[in-house]
Amino acid sequence: MNIQTKYHGELTIDEKNIVIFEKGIPGFPDENRFVFFPLMDDELYTVMQSVQTPNIAFVVIIPFLFFNNYEFDLEDGIVQQLDIERPDDVQIYTILTLRDPFDQTTANLQAPIVINRKNKKGKQVILNSDAYSTRQRLFPSPKLLKGGAGC
Amino acid sequence: MLILSRKTGEAIQIGDDIEIRIVSVKGDQVKLGIDAPKHVEIYRKEIVDEIQKENQQATIFSGNPADLVKKP
């Protein structure tokens, strides 16, 4: 099927790849169907696009690629809701709040997107622990970033 | 809104399977113990509000993210 996307115009998607968020996500309770595809060729950034509403799209990352020590326990209730059978079936994403300049961009580590790849059920899980913030800077320090770029 | 007075150690029951007990009261802080089935999700209200707001904020960006990410 063809859908309108926020950043990539009209795209043809395979309906098999649609992830179902039964109760939507916080703030968007009616957005139940999302597809995930790379923002660019490098696959470091992924777009989480609503199938229903072209203008609702998030840029997400695999948090473990950016935050080495990131970890959380998936509560039994969530495991049951998503019918998760094996840890290998789970895909985790983190929503970014993009800001210009890019080094001001933050990641919502307190509410990871959890997907069961096998049955395509997804949920934005809220962590009750205060170990992680909804606005964790993606880059620890602008100075560090500049240094890394070889200025 | 239903308002009930409870003392430390007392509880209220919601439906068949949810129980909320007052564990302790210290100054303006109340500790609650909550027994509920696993499928009932329990969160601090302000965290839920914050995540709703952050999700909305995250969809506001109107530029081209690919350009933003590539910018030196």
Backbone of each chain as ProteinMPNN parsed JSONL, in Angstrom:
{"seq_chain_A": "MNIQTKYHGELTIDEKNIVIFEKGIPGFPDENRFVFFPLMDDELYTVMQSVQTPNIAFVVIIPFLFFNNYEFDLEDGIVQQLDIERPDDVQIYTILTLRDPFDQTTANLQAPIVINRKNKKGKQVILNSDAYSTRQRLFPSPKLLKGGAGC", "coords_chain_A": {"N_chain_A": [[0.842, -1.202, 0.0], [0.29, 2.36, -0.485], [1.529, 5.16, 1.315], [1.335, 8.485, 2.702], [4.103, 10.292, 3.798], [5.853, 12.124, 6.409], [8.45, 13.047, 5.93], [9.435, 11.839, 3.623], [7.808, 12.014, 1.408], [5.478, 10.33, -0.76], [5.259, 6.913, -0.012], [5.768, 3.461, -0.708], [4.648, 0.856, 1.19], [5.028, -2.31, 2.845], [2.344, -4.06, 4.023], [2.701, -5.987, 5.897], [4.721, -5.092, 7.468], [3.745, -3.243, 9.21], [3.578, -1.942, 12.431], [1.629, -2.598, 15.24], [0.256, -0.523, 17.592], [-1.601, -0.959, 20.153], [-2.974, 0.735, 21.961], [-2.248, 3.193, 21.006], [0.216, 5.805, 21.464], [1.561, 7.602, 24.317], [-0.015, 10.738, 24.441], [-0.806, 10.514, 21.833], [-3.248, 8.847, 21.477], [-4.813, 7.679, 19.498], [-3.268, 6.894, 17.428], [-2.48, 4.104, 16.015], [-1.039, 2.598, 14.242], [2.113, 2.162, 12.96], [4.948, 2.554, 10.796], [8.378, 1.616, 10.303], [11.314, 2.928, 8.991], [14.555, 3.495, 7.445], [16.051, 6.714, 8.02], [18.083, 7.759, 6.49], [20.721, 6.501, 4.338], [22.513, 5.377, 6.139], [21.347, 4.104, 8.29], [21.522, 4.676, 10.994], [19.76, 6.386, 12.071], [16.262, 6.182, 12.414], [13.014, 6.399, 10.967], [9.907, 6.693, 12.526], [6.931, 6.322, 11.42], [3.579, 7.406, 11.336], [0.964, 5.494, 10.001], [-1.543, 6.366, 9.593], [-1.626, 9.183, 9.85], [-0.051, 11.525, 8.044], [1.52, 13.682, 9.001], [2.468, 12.934, 11.447], [5.323, 11.85, 12.638], [8.246, 10.359, 13.929], [11.712, 10.711, 14.711], [13.798, 8.11, 15.44], [16.131, 6.21, 17.456], [18.36, 3.404, 17.923], [18.832, 2.878, 21.177], [21.053, 1.752, 22.455], [23.221, 2.1, 20.845], [24.014, 4.639, 21.239], [24.019, 5.15, 23.94], [25.897, 3.605, 26.084], [25.498, 2.32, 28.567], [22.832, 1.962, 28.891], [19.982, 0.435, 30.204], [17.112, -1.549, 31.079], [14.505, -3.165, 32.944], [12.034, -5.209, 31.567], [8.767, -5.187, 32.441], [6.642, -7.87, 33.654], [3.953, -7.564, 32.929], [4.058, -6.061, 30.591], [5.509, -7.756, 28.929], [3.637, -9.769, 28.7], [1.5, -8.361, 27.489], [2.558, -7.813, 24.953], [2.993, -10.306, 24.066], [5.576, -11.465, 24.221], [8.022, -13.842, 23.597], [10.702, -14.566, 23.365], [13.805, -12.986, 24.209], [15.274, -12.235, 21.979], [13.423, -11.516, 20.105], [12.749, -8.967, 20.563], [12.717, -5.554, 19.775], [14.177, -2.477, 20.406], [13.559, 0.993, 20.507], [14.355, 4.505, 20.754], [12.792, 7.605, 21.12], [13.667, 10.611, 19.504], [13.894, 14.081, 20.294], [14.175, 16.361, 18.028], [16.457, 19.02, 17.568], [17.586, 22.156, 16.385], [20.608, 23.769, 16.609], [21.849, 20.428, 15.851], [23.222, 19.267, 17.955], [21.829, 19.879, 20.203], [19.837, 18.156, 20.416], [17.617, 15.817, 22.004], [17.06, 12.685, 23.735], [14.438, 10.466, 24.528], [14.788, 8.672, 27.047], [13.324, 7.657, 29.077], [11.018, 6.588, 28.157], [10.97, 4.123, 26.333], [10.443, 2.696, 23.053], [9.034, -0.365, 22.551], [9.148, -3.255, 20.677], [7.697, -6.223, 19.533], [9.122, -8.166, 17.325], [8.217, -10.43, 16.104], [5.372, -10.652, 16.164], [4.693, -8.146, 15.517], [3.713, -6.34, 17.402], [3.609, -3.354, 19.247], [4.726, -0.983, 21.773], [4.896, 2.017, 23.641], [6.814, 2.119, 26.324], [6.597, 3.105, 29.689], [9.007, 3.951, 31.98], [9.131, 3.53, 35.42], [11.184, 4.043, 37.106], [13.52, 6.597, 38.163], [15.885, 6.738, 36.878], [16.431, 7.442, 34.277], [16.026, 10.092, 31.885], [13.473, 12.092, 30.228], [14.549, 13.807, 28.547], [17.315, 13.367, 27.609], [20.443, 14.501, 26.704], [21.644, 13.87, 23.476], [24.236, 14.027, 22.684], [26.865, 14.096, 24.866], [28.354, 16.397, 25.549], [28.695, 19.559, 24.046], [31.247, 20.462, 23.575], [32.778, 18.186, 23.507], [31.755, 17.045, 21.215], [32.601, 18.821, 19.242], [35.359, 18.463, 19.472], [35.518, 15.836, 18.66], [34.877, 16.071, 16.017], [37.116, 16.997, 14.923], [37.972, 19.669, 14.961]], "CA_chain_A": [[0.0, 0.0, 0.0], [1.032, 3.623, -0.485], [1.16, 6.105, 2.376], [2.004, 9.782, 2.695], [4.982, 10.404, 4.961], [6.205, 13.498, 6.748], [9.767, 13.454, 5.431], [9.854, 11.132, 2.417], [6.75, 12.033, 0.406], [4.675, 9.12, -0.8], [6.093, 5.706, 0.062], [5.083, 2.176, -0.774], [5.054, 0.017, 2.321], [4.466, -3.652, 2.922], [1.446, -4.056, 5.185], [3.231, -6.932, 6.89], [5.689, -4.4, 8.328], [3.094, -2.269, 10.086], [3.59, -2.312, 13.847], [0.363, -2.2, 15.855], [0.272, -0.012, 18.959], [-3.018, -1.152, 20.439], [-3.555, 1.926, 22.604], [-1.514, 4.364, 20.562], [1.327, 6.129, 22.36], [1.143, 8.741, 25.147], [-0.191, 11.981, 23.68], [-1.423, 10.175, 20.549], [-3.926, 7.569, 21.78], [-5.497, 7.107, 18.337], [-2.294, 6.484, 16.401], [-2.266, 2.688, 16.331], [-0.264, 1.878, 13.229], [3.333, 2.86, 12.557], [5.985, 1.802, 10.077], [9.736, 2.045, 10.608], [12.245, 2.811, 7.86], [15.746, 4.331, 7.696], [15.992, 8.129, 7.625], [19.053, 7.906, 5.397], [21.328, 5.215, 4.01], [23.4, 4.805, 7.166], [20.527, 3.318, 9.22], [21.731, 5.048, 12.387], [18.504, 7.038, 12.459], [15.102, 5.515, 11.833], [11.771, 7.161, 11.058], [8.729, 5.972, 12.989], [5.912, 7.102, 10.71], [2.193, 6.968, 11.459], [0.355, 5.085, 8.735], [-2.815, 7.081, 9.471], [-1.493, 10.634, 9.81], [1.254, 11.825, 7.43], [2.32, 14.658, 9.732], [2.988, 12.389, 12.705], [6.488, 10.992, 12.424], [9.318, 10.567, 14.9], [13.018, 10.15, 14.396], [14.157, 7.255, 16.578], [17.445, 5.561, 17.387], [18.565, 2.255, 18.815], [19.514, 3.624, 22.25], [22.308, 1.123, 22.88], [24.299, 2.576, 19.983], [24.413, 5.972, 21.697], [24.155, 5.157, 25.405], [26.465, 2.275, 26.345], [25.063, 1.681, 29.804], [21.373, 2.012, 28.995], [19.321, -0.848, 30.406], [15.924, -1.522, 31.925], [13.784, -4.436, 33.007], [10.704, -5.193, 30.976], [7.874, -5.798, 33.427], [5.88, -9.026, 33.169], [2.716, -7.112, 32.307], [4.378, -5.623, 29.222], [5.879, -8.984, 28.215], [2.363, -10.439, 28.39], [0.732, -7.551, 26.529], [3.139, -7.904, 23.615], [3.208, -11.744, 23.798], [7.002, -11.676, 23.949], [8.454, -15.188, 23.996], [12.162, -14.631, 23.469], [14.43, -11.658, 24.198], [15.758, -11.91, 20.636], [12.339, -10.99, 19.28], [12.435, -7.605, 20.988], [13.455, -4.434, 19.191], [13.988, -1.272, 21.235], [13.917, 2.289, 19.932], [14.181, 5.681, 21.61], [12.353, 8.76, 20.325], [14.459, 11.831, 19.625], [13.303, 15.397, 20.066], [15.197, 17.018, 17.203], [16.619, 20.46, 17.75], [18.589, 22.783, 15.544], [21.564, 22.804, 16.058], [21.593, 19.025, 16.149], [23.811, 18.819, 19.226], [20.864, 20.151, 21.282], [18.811, 17.104, 20.325], [17.523, 14.975, 23.197], [16.474, 11.354, 23.575], [13.508, 10.141, 25.617], [15.213, 7.364, 27.562], [12.373, 7.179, 30.083], [9.866, 5.947, 27.522], [11.419, 3.415, 25.138], [9.494, 1.99, 22.192], [9.352, -1.79, 22.595], [8.427, -3.94, 19.593], [7.864, -7.659, 19.33], [9.317, -8.282, 15.875], [7.542, -11.617, 15.598], [3.945, -10.439, 15.902], [4.532, -6.724, 15.158], [3.019, -5.549, 18.416], [4.521, -2.384, 19.833], [4.217, -0.173, 22.874], [5.86, 2.912, 24.277], [6.821, 1.715, 27.721], [7.01, 4.162, 30.618], [9.799, 3.411, 33.086], [8.818, 4.244, 36.66], [12.443, 4.437, 37.748], [13.943, 7.93, 37.709], [17.275, 6.614, 36.422], [16.579, 8.026, 32.95], [15.263, 11.309, 31.674], [12.772, 12.205, 28.948], [15.328, 14.723, 27.714], [18.747, 13.112, 27.75], [21.175, 15.005, 25.537], [22.169, 12.801, 22.638], [25.68, 14.176, 22.744], [27.073, 14.471, 26.265], [28.802, 17.778, 25.687], [28.984, 20.166, 22.754], [32.697, 20.569, 23.443], [33.238, 16.858, 23.11], [31.34, 16.837, 19.838], [33.505, 19.613, 18.395], [36.65, 17.787, 19.516], [35.414, 14.617, 17.878], [34.789, 16.403, 14.606], [38.467, 17.34, 14.507], [38.119, 21.112, 14.766]], "C_chain_A": [[0.872, 1.246, 0.0], [0.573, 4.507, 0.672], [1.9, 7.425, 2.157], [2.857, 9.872, 3.949], [5.364, 11.864, 5.2], [7.482, 13.945, 6.037], [10.142, 12.854, 4.086], [8.759, 11.087, 1.351], [5.918, 10.761, 0.439], [5.587, 7.898, -0.832], [5.213, 4.476, -0.083], [5.58, 1.32, 0.391], [4.374, -1.346, 2.226], [3.613, -3.711, 4.183], [1.917, -4.999, 6.284], [4.174, -6.239, 7.882], [5.063, -3.376, 9.267], [3.097, -2.791, 11.52], [2.33, -1.741, 14.498], [0.601, -1.761, 17.302], [-1.19, 0.042, 19.407], [-3.664, 0.098, 21.027], [-2.861, 3.204, 22.173], [-0.274, 4.561, 21.407], [0.909, 7.359, 23.164], [1.099, 10.045, 24.338], [-0.865, 11.744, 22.338], [-2.175, 8.845, 20.673], [-4.583, 6.915, 20.569], [-4.549, 6.666, 17.228], [-1.861, 5.051, 16.689], [-1.324, 1.969, 15.384], [0.92, 2.719, 12.776], [4.194, 1.94, 11.696], [7.343, 2.435, 10.39], [10.596, 1.866, 9.36], [13.403, 3.771, 8.084], [15.525, 5.778, 7.237], [16.895, 8.374, 6.427], [19.656, 6.533, 5.154], [22.021, 4.561, 5.198], [22.661, 4.004, 8.25], [20.781, 3.603, 10.697], [20.44, 5.682, 12.931], [17.347, 6.388, 11.695], [13.897, 6.432, 11.959], [10.664, 6.222, 11.524], [7.538, 6.792, 12.503], [4.522, 6.529, 10.973], [1.657, 6.61, 10.081], [-0.898, 5.92, 8.476], [-2.641, 8.572, 9.203], [-0.116, 11.025, 9.276], [2.143, 12.709, 8.314], [2.886, 14.129, 11.05], [4.088, 11.383, 12.408], [7.541, 11.356, 13.457], [10.625, 10.08, 14.287], [13.467, 9.385, 15.635], [15.539, 6.652, 16.348], [17.384, 4.249, 18.168], [19.415, 2.794, 19.973], [20.888, 3.066, 22.605], [23.498, 1.554, 22.018], [24.836, 3.92, 20.458], [24.709, 6.001, 23.198], [24.588, 3.748, 25.844], [25.841, 1.565, 27.532], [23.552, 1.615, 29.962], [20.802, 0.606, 29.189], [18.07, -0.663, 31.259], [15.295, -2.906, 31.918], [12.418, -4.262, 32.38], [9.771, -5.912, 31.94], [7.028, -6.908, 32.797], [4.612, -8.606, 32.423], [2.926, -6.716, 30.862], [4.718, -6.842, 28.359], [4.616, -9.734, 27.79], [1.582, -9.691, 27.319], [1.228, -7.737, 25.107], [3.383, -9.358, 23.2], [4.662, -12.047, 23.464], [7.412, -13.053, 24.477], [9.954, -15.266, 24.205], [12.748, -13.226, 23.418], [14.877, -11.247, 22.799], [14.686, -11.318, 19.737], [12.078, -9.511, 19.538], [13.339, -6.594, 20.294], [13.148, -3.192, 20.026], [14.399, -0.031, 20.445], [13.709, 3.385, 20.979], [13.827, 6.864, 20.729], [13.273, 9.952, 20.579], [13.553, 13.058, 19.527], [14.376, 16.203, 19.346], [15.247, 18.505, 17.498], [17.742, 20.946, 16.856], [19.304, 23.831, 16.384], [21.373, 21.393, 16.622], [22.145, 18.59, 17.5], [22.921, 19.15, 20.435], [19.771, 19.069, 21.336], [18.823, 16.215, 21.564], [16.815, 13.654, 22.871], [15.596, 11.052, 24.782], [13.806, 8.737, 26.144], [14.222, 6.807, 28.58], [11.192, 6.43, 29.462], [10.275, 5.261, 26.214], [10.256, 2.794, 24.357], [9.933, 0.525, 22.16], [8.5, -2.5, 21.544], [8.729, -5.432, 19.641], [7.915, -7.877, 17.821], [8.491, -9.419, 15.278], [6.086, -11.347, 15.24], [3.631, -8.977, 15.585], [3.633, -5.964, 16.125], [4.019, -4.596, 19.049], [3.866, -1.592, 20.946], [5.302, 0.793, 23.3], [5.755, 2.678, 25.771], [7.304, 2.874, 28.59], [7.776, 3.522, 31.771], [9.513, 4.218, 34.345], [10.07, 4.709, 37.399], [12.84, 5.842, 37.285], [15.407, 7.91, 37.274], [17.486, 7.331, 35.091], [15.61, 9.173, 32.747], [14.51, 11.253, 30.348], [13.57, 13.096, 27.99], [16.815, 14.55, 27.939], [19.451, 13.637, 26.503], [21.796, 13.842, 24.783], [23.693, 12.82, 22.641], [26.016, 14.782, 24.094], [27.509, 15.92, 26.424], [29.143, 18.342, 24.316], [30.489, 20.263, 22.511], [33.274, 19.274, 22.902], [32.954, 16.609, 21.624], [32.292, 17.566, 18.889], [34.864, 18.935, 18.312], [36.643, 16.581, 18.597], [35.398, 14.902, 16.389], [36.139, 16.877, 14.064], [38.664, 18.811, 14.231], [39.462, 21.59, 15.321]], "O_chain_A": [[2.029, 1.212, 0.42], [-0.618, 4.59, 0.97], [2.948, 7.47, 1.513], [2.387, 9.562, 5.044], [5.22, 12.717, 4.323], [7.582, 15.089, 5.595], [11.092, 13.322, 3.459], [8.78, 10.215, 0.483], [5.677, 10.184, 1.499], [6.561, 7.855, -1.584], [4.065, 4.456, 0.361], [6.781, 1.095, 0.548], [3.314, -1.506, 1.621], [4.101, -3.444, 5.282], [1.573, -4.83, 7.454], [4.397, -6.731, 8.988], [5.768, -2.717, 10.032], [2.681, -3.917, 11.791], [2.007, -0.564, 14.334], [1.086, -2.537, 18.126], [-1.918, 0.978, 19.076], [-4.77, 0.474, 20.637], [-2.883, 4.197, 22.901], [0.238, 3.612, 22.0], [0.005, 8.086, 22.752], [2.055, 10.397, 23.647], [-1.437, 12.669, 21.761], [-1.795, 7.846, 20.061], [-4.881, 5.721, 20.603], [-4.982, 6.128, 16.21], [-0.977, 4.818, 17.513], [-0.861, 0.866, 15.676], [0.759, 3.833, 12.279], [4.173, 0.718, 11.847], [7.439, 3.623, 10.697], [10.609, 0.797, 8.748], [13.268, 4.748, 8.82], [14.897, 6.029, 6.208], [16.54, 9.084, 5.486], [19.179, 5.529, 5.682], [22.111, 3.335, 5.267], [23.295, 3.303, 9.038], [20.311, 2.862, 11.561], [20.094, 5.521, 14.102], [17.447, 6.091, 10.505], [13.769, 7.161, 12.943], [10.498, 5.119, 11.003], [7.185, 7.814, 13.091], [4.305, 5.323, 10.852], [1.873, 7.339, 9.113], [-1.278, 6.16, 7.33], [-3.398, 9.163, 8.434], [0.882, 10.874, 9.98], [3.357, 12.518, 8.373], [3.692, 14.8, 11.695], [3.842, 10.25, 11.994], [7.703, 12.524, 13.811], [10.645, 9.167, 13.462], [13.512, 9.933, 16.736], [16.041, 6.59, 15.226], [16.474, 4.023, 18.965], [20.583, 3.13, 19.778], [21.782, 3.811, 23.008], [24.65, 1.388, 22.42], [25.96, 4.301, 20.132], [25.543, 6.778, 23.663], [23.77, 2.835, 25.96], [25.672, 0.346, 27.511], [23.046, 1.26, 31.026], [21.11, -0.304, 28.419], [17.986, 0.267, 32.061], [15.52, -3.707, 31.011], [11.728, -3.275, 32.637], [9.951, -7.096, 32.225], [6.738, -6.897, 31.601], [4.244, -9.21, 31.416], [2.086, -6.991, 30.004], [4.278, -6.949, 27.214], [4.53, -10.261, 26.68], [1.07, -10.287, 26.371], [0.437, -7.811, 24.167], [3.913, -9.618, 22.12], [4.946, -12.799, 22.532], [7.183, -13.384, 25.64], [10.426, -15.95, 25.113], [12.259, -12.371, 22.68], [14.865, -10.063, 22.461], [14.996, -10.692, 18.723], [11.293, -8.876, 18.833], [14.558, -6.758, 20.236], [11.987, -2.901, 20.313], [15.447, -0.009, 19.8], [12.981, 3.204, 21.955], [14.478, 7.106, 19.713], [13.611, 10.259, 21.722], [12.578, 13.07, 18.776], [15.345, 16.665, 19.95], [14.218, 19.161, 17.657], [18.717, 20.236, 16.608], [18.632, 24.749, 16.854], [20.821, 21.198, 17.705], [21.621, 17.667, 18.125], [23.225, 18.748, 21.558], [18.9, 19.09, 22.206], [19.881, 15.897, 22.108], [16.087, 13.533, 21.885], [15.965, 11.347, 25.918], [13.174, 7.757, 25.751], [14.271, 5.622, 28.91], [10.459, 5.726, 30.156], [9.97, 5.75, 25.126], [9.231, 2.421, 24.927], [11.065, 0.216, 21.788], [7.277, -2.359, 21.528], [9.883, -5.841, 19.774], [6.9, -7.789, 17.13], [8.114, -9.382, 14.107], [5.61, -11.743, 14.177], [2.471, -8.605, 15.407], [2.891, -5.066, 15.728], [5.147, -4.984, 19.353], [2.642, -1.529, 21.061], [6.483, 0.446, 23.321], [4.746, 2.996, 26.4], [8.29, 3.538, 28.27], [7.249, 2.648, 32.46], [9.634, 5.443, 34.344], [10.026, 5.637, 38.206], [12.538, 6.237, 36.158], [16.085, 8.938, 37.3], [18.595, 7.782, 34.802], [14.534, 9.225, 33.342], [14.854, 10.476, 29.458], [13.304, 13.135, 26.789], [17.496, 15.465, 28.4], [19.103, 13.265, 25.383], [22.396, 12.946, 25.377], [24.347, 11.778, 22.607], [25.518, 15.854, 24.439], [27.067, 16.597, 27.352], [29.804, 17.68, 23.515], [30.947, 20.157, 21.373], [34.111, 19.251, 22.0], [33.772, 16.054, 20.891], [32.729, 17.017, 17.877], [35.456, 18.836, 17.238], [37.597, 16.324, 17.862], [35.847, 14.083, 15.587], [36.274, 17.128, 12.866], [39.446, 19.173, 13.352], [39.771, 22.779, 15.25]]}, "seq_chain_B": "MLILSRKTGEAIQIGDDIEIRIVSVKGDQVKLGIDAPKHVEIYRKEIVDEIQKENQQATIFSGNPADLVKKP", "coords_chain_B": {"N_chain_B": [[-15.255, 13.867, 41.952], [-14.463, 11.168, 44.054], [-13.892, 11.327, 47.489], [-12.062, 10.023, 50.142], [-11.36, 9.442, 53.613], [-8.466, 8.103, 55.113], [-6.485, 6.125, 57.4], [-3.049, 5.505, 58.403], [-2.051, 2.323, 57.33], [-4.597, 1.565, 56.665], [-6.813, 0.747, 53.917], [-8.037, 1.033, 50.522], [-10.364, -0.46, 48.281], [-10.525, -1.077, 44.85], [-12.724, -1.984, 42.45], [-12.648, -5.533, 41.735], [-10.068, -6.394, 42.065], [-8.073, -4.554, 42.757], [-6.09, -3.022, 45.158], [-5.362, -0.403, 47.316], [-3.142, 0.706, 49.666], [-2.487, 2.707, 52.534], [0.702, 3.217, 53.381], [2.569, 4.752, 54.819], [2.706, 8.008, 56.393], [4.362, 10.953, 56.16], [4.885, 14.111, 57.099], [4.203, 16.033, 54.282], [4.263, 13.892, 52.643], [3.013, 10.928, 51.315], [3.106, 7.458, 51.497], [2.177, 4.932, 49.305], [0.915, 1.645, 48.993], [0.375, -0.541, 46.367], [-1.691, -3.005, 45.129], [-2.268, -4.754, 42.292], [-3.534, -6.366, 39.309], [-1.214, -7.683, 36.85], [-1.652, -6.633, 34.306], [-2.606, -4.141, 34.699], [-1.53, -0.933, 34.364], [0.6, 1.118, 36.221], [1.527, 4.326, 36.955], [3.496, 7.175, 37.969], [1.718, 10.141, 37.929], [2.782, 12.593, 36.957], [4.892, 11.794, 35.399], [3.703, 10.484, 33.264], [2.331, 12.653, 32.128], [4.525, 14.192, 31.375], [5.719, 12.606, 29.441], [3.754, 12.472, 27.485], [3.791, 15.151, 26.712], [6.42, 15.365, 25.771], [6.404, 13.615, 23.604], [4.66, 14.981, 21.941], [6.125, 17.283, 21.519], [8.229, 16.143, 20.123], [7.194, 15.692, 17.621], [6.98, 18.102, 16.487], [9.083, 19.2, 15.04], [9.934, 20.635, 11.998], [11.687, 20.856, 9.961], [14.106, 19.384, 7.679], [15.088, 16.372, 8.732], [17.216, 14.796, 7.831], [19.017, 16.615, 6.701], [19.621, 18.084, 8.977], [20.899, 16.229, 10.634], [23.152, 15.683, 9.143], [24.509, 18.019, 9.147], [27.57, 19.722, 9.808]], "CA_chain_B": [[-14.218, 12.975, 42.487], [-14.75, 10.562, 45.356], [-12.826, 11.611, 48.457], [-12.177, 9.163, 51.317], [-10.304, 9.616, 54.618], [-7.869, 6.835, 55.519], [-5.365, 6.229, 58.328], [-1.94, 4.61, 58.075], [-2.383, 0.887, 57.427], [-5.91, 1.306, 56.072], [-6.741, 0.565, 52.465], [-9.281, 1.075, 49.76], [-10.434, -1.481, 47.24], [-11.131, -0.596, 43.614], [-13.139, -3.16, 41.687], [-12.429, -6.817, 42.397], [-8.695, -6.859, 42.23], [-7.08, -3.504, 43.002], [-6.101, -2.551, 46.535], [-4.379, 0.657, 47.572], [-2.995, 0.81, 51.116], [-1.638, 3.804, 53.022], [1.822, 2.578, 54.078], [3.044, 5.7, 55.826], [2.487, 9.432, 56.121], [5.404, 11.757, 56.81], [4.734, 15.482, 56.608], [3.285, 16.084, 53.143], [4.51, 12.759, 51.762], [2.24, 9.726, 51.611], [3.574, 6.27, 50.771], [1.065, 4.053, 48.977], [1.193, 0.307, 48.479], [-0.688, -0.834, 45.398], [-1.79, -4.371, 44.626], [-3.136, -4.773, 41.115], [-3.104, -7.368, 38.334], [-0.069, -7.242, 36.044], [-2.027, -5.887, 33.101], [-2.944, -2.761, 35.064], [-0.304, -0.156, 34.383], [0.576, 2.127, 37.279], [2.619, 5.283, 36.765], [3.352, 8.496, 38.58], [0.969, 10.945, 36.96], [3.57, 13.649, 36.301], [5.745, 11.169, 34.382], [2.837, 10.271, 32.095], [2.12, 13.979, 31.524], [5.77, 14.644, 30.766], [5.98, 11.815, 28.24], [2.804, 12.972, 26.477], [4.291, 16.444, 26.215], [7.662, 15.162, 25.014], [6.02, 13.014, 22.316], [4.107, 16.042, 21.094], [7.277, 18.124, 21.173], [9.078, 15.424, 19.166], [6.598, 15.715, 16.277], [6.88, 19.499, 16.032], [10.189, 19.541, 14.141], [9.357, 20.739, 10.658], [12.743, 20.898, 8.953], [14.457, 18.089, 7.107], [15.997, 15.763, 9.716], [18.432, 14.287, 7.181], [19.943, 17.756, 6.608], [20.023, 18.455, 10.338], [21.831, 15.214, 11.126], [24.385, 15.731, 8.346], [25.188, 19.314, 9.332], [28.785, 19.553, 10.606]], "C_chain_B": [[-14.615, 12.472, 43.869], [-13.582, 10.848, 46.299], [-13.064, 10.796, 49.714], [-11.06, 9.512, 52.301], [-9.795, 8.246, 55.036], [-6.752, 7.101, 56.521], [-4.247, 5.306, 57.852], [-2.353, 3.155, 58.284], [-3.739, 0.559, 56.834], [-5.797, 1.287, 54.542], [-8.068, 0.905, 51.812], [-9.213, -0.007, 48.692], [-11.118, -0.874, 46.025], [-11.458, -1.809, 42.754], [-12.817, -4.421, 42.467], [-10.978, -7.031, 42.791], [-7.648, -5.76, 42.401], [-7.213, -3.007, 44.432], [-5.004, -1.511, 46.71], [-4.331, 0.899, 49.076], [-2.109, 2.008, 51.46], [-0.525, 3.171, 53.854], [2.366, 3.502, 55.164], [2.744, 7.13, 55.405], [3.555, 10.2, 56.895], [5.317, 13.161, 56.261], [3.763, 15.484, 55.448], [3.51, 14.909, 52.193], [3.759, 11.511, 52.232], [2.824, 8.571, 50.811], [2.403, 5.326, 50.569], [1.586, 2.692, 48.559], [0.049, -0.087, 47.57], [-0.601, -2.287, 44.96], [-2.762, -4.365, 43.464], [-2.658, -5.87, 40.18], [-2.018, -6.788, 37.417], [-0.465, -6.382, 34.845], [-2.453, -4.453, 33.413], [-1.651, -1.964, 35.188], [-0.425, 0.971, 35.395], [1.779, 3.044, 37.12], [2.386, 6.5, 37.63], [2.765, 9.423, 37.524], [1.847, 11.958, 36.223], [4.493, 13.068, 35.238], [4.939, 10.942, 33.102], [2.621, 11.599, 31.36], [3.353, 14.424, 30.747], [6.029, 13.9, 29.454], [4.999, 12.188, 27.121], [3.323, 14.251, 25.848], [5.516, 16.253, 25.331], [7.364, 14.535, 23.653], [5.478, 14.088, 21.378], [5.221, 16.964, 20.597], [8.096, 17.466, 20.05], [8.497, 15.415, 17.755], [6.572, 17.123, 15.686], [7.921, 19.841, 14.963], [9.72, 19.526, 12.688], [10.419, 20.805, 9.566], [12.968, 19.535, 8.336], [15.483, 17.429, 8.027], [17.293, 15.257, 9.082], [19.47, 15.405, 7.058], [20.5, 18.107, 7.977], [21.114, 17.512, 10.852], [23.182, 15.33, 10.424], [25.202, 16.986, 8.595], [26.432, 19.144, 10.199], [28.694, 20.213, 11.967]], "O_chain_B": [[-15.043, 13.239, 44.732], [-12.423, 10.633, 45.945], [-14.146, 10.861, 50.298], [-9.947, 9.839, 51.889], [-10.582, 7.333, 55.285], [-6.139, 8.169, 56.504], [-4.464, 4.436, 57.008], [-2.94, 2.811, 59.311], [-4.013, -0.601, 56.529], [-4.812, 1.751, 53.967], [-9.09, 1.046, 52.483], [-8.132, -0.409, 48.262], [-12.163, -0.234, 46.147], [-10.566, -2.569, 42.376], [-12.722, -4.399, 43.694], [-10.687, -7.762, 43.739], [-6.458, -6.01, 42.21], [-8.297, -2.62, 44.871], [-3.861, -1.719, 46.302], [-5.338, 1.25, 49.691], [-1.122, 2.288, 50.78], [-0.793, 2.64, 54.932], [2.594, 3.073, 56.296], [2.554, 7.424, 54.225], [3.642, 10.109, 58.119], [5.633, 13.395, 55.095], [2.635, 15.008, 55.577], [3.012, 14.918, 51.067], [3.86, 11.101, 53.388], [3.018, 8.679, 49.6], [1.717, 4.958, 51.522], [2.587, 2.597, 47.849], [-1.116, 0.019, 47.951], [0.437, -2.74, 44.478], [-3.932, -4.018, 43.62], [-1.495, -6.269, 40.244], [-1.919, -5.575, 37.236], [0.293, -5.509, 34.421], [-2.64, -3.645, 32.504], [-0.789, -2.279, 36.008], [-1.424, 1.688, 35.426], [2.921, 2.587, 37.148], [1.254, 6.827, 37.985], [3.239, 9.487, 36.39], [1.688, 12.164, 35.019], [4.845, 13.757, 34.28], [5.429, 11.178, 31.998], [2.714, 11.664, 30.135], [3.262, 14.949, 29.637], [6.498, 14.488, 28.479], [5.373, 12.216, 25.949], [3.302, 14.421, 24.629], [5.646, 16.886, 24.283], [7.999, 14.884, 22.658], [5.788, 14.109, 20.187], [5.256, 17.364, 19.433], [8.589, 18.143, 19.148], [9.22, 15.161, 16.792], [6.192, 17.314, 14.531], [7.671, 20.67, 14.087], [9.178, 18.529, 12.209], [10.091, 20.809, 8.379], [12.13, 18.641, 8.451], [16.628, 17.878, 8.095], [18.347, 15.283, 9.718], [20.659, 15.178, 7.282], [21.689, 18.39, 8.126], [22.114, 17.946, 11.425], [24.228, 15.103, 11.032], [26.399, 17.04, 8.312], [26.362, 18.481, 11.234], [29.644, 20.152, 12.748]]}, "name": "protein", "num_of_chains": 2, "seq": "MNIQTKYHGELTIDEKNIVIFEKGIPGFPDENRFVFFPLMDDELYTVMQSVQTPNIAFVVIIPFLFFNNYEFDLEDGIVQQLDIERPDDVQIYTILTLRDPFDQTTANLQAPIVINRKNKKGKQVILNSDAYSTRQRLFPSPKLLKGGAGCMLILSRKTGEAIQIGDDIEIRIVSVKGDQVKLGIDAPKHVEIYRKEIVDEIQKENQQATIFSGNPADLVKKP"}
